[in-house]
């Protein structure tokens, strides 16, 4: 019997899944608190103890978002161009982007970067043959700094040799890859994304103490968000032998962030619309650090506004929301992230926060349509992705998976729910539930047994 042990070492919990790949069944699941502060293998051992005969598995693979996940500072030239391209490359690699810097760095910027303690610095800037001055200036400041993190150079190829020499002579650890924007508004983020993952495997796993799990399994092979993105792409595109579901959106609402992954070209669906701005990646991930359900619940309410929140509560649940109950529950969520809603009112608040997190994250993820009136008539232009025709939305994360009506939360991704007619959100998507938390697991399996991974996803995804 061919079996796979697939593990997600999260910031709070370590989750292990054991699969029978011949019969495409989930044999057993285990979960334990992640013990990153002491020895991460302790928590992993506790999770594995819940899985009979896990040692005999043919594949033993893990992903991780523990110890803050993979943290990156992105540096570019123009905010909406090379700096944004660098940010997208970092997000696509499964990282958390701590900050994005544009134009020439200052001494204060360098001090802030040192305080942020990123795992990797992604240094971009300038199209090929374009501006060299800014990336050389920024390399000069980094070279003179006390920064010790690996530096991935992904900017103007005409300046790369000078940048590499400057940083190498200063004793910095550097990696070179292709420009994230070789031509104006043209993305080339795949090489940088792959190099980030290689640095993660080579350096970051050891730095975070995650290499200690290698005595138990084959190893940690990617950040958890990257595994989810791999699974989403596999499910959308399929394999040579098994068709996928087509273009889709994954909504992952967590305690600290809400992540959206879209696998879609996002091209204009109206032939009269012109696309403007930066090219969109087919595999796109966005992370909203102010839209979480536990640590970030107070900031989520702040973004929505208490007045609006109360209006929505009255609209959805046909009763007023008590000020004290809301304040008390938000304090619980922030201070006790593992707390689960108990009363009917707390459950309603959780439901509403989940829907609003999905709504706001979708507003920020999708593209928008703009009409400009000229002497020749109205001209329509699109920035970002058009997801109006997208037919599949998949929900994951505790608030969705454990909800009695997960479609209530996922409805926050619909065009009708966004209250902004210019946004290009799904008009009539079908909703699916990652009921067994298998996206990260199957993303790991996709690299070694893609057909099996896809079949497992199709089997266990629940259509709502």
Beta strands, then each sheet from edge to edge (+ up, - down):
strand 1: 3-9
strand 2: 13-20
strand 3: 25-33
strand 4: 59-64
strand 5: 71-75
strand 6: 96-101
strand 7: 120-123
strand 8: 150-153
strand 9: 174-176
strand 10: 219-223
strand 11: 248-253
strand 12: 258-263
strand 13: 273-275
strand 14: 283-288
strand 15: 368-374
strand 16: 377-383
strand 17: 392-396
strand 18: 430-433
strand 19: 462-463
sheet 1: 3+ 2- 1+ 4+ 10+
sheet 2: 6+ 5+ 7+ 8+ 9+
sheet 3: 14+ 12- 11+ 17+ 18+ 19-
sheet 4: 13+ 16+ 15-
end
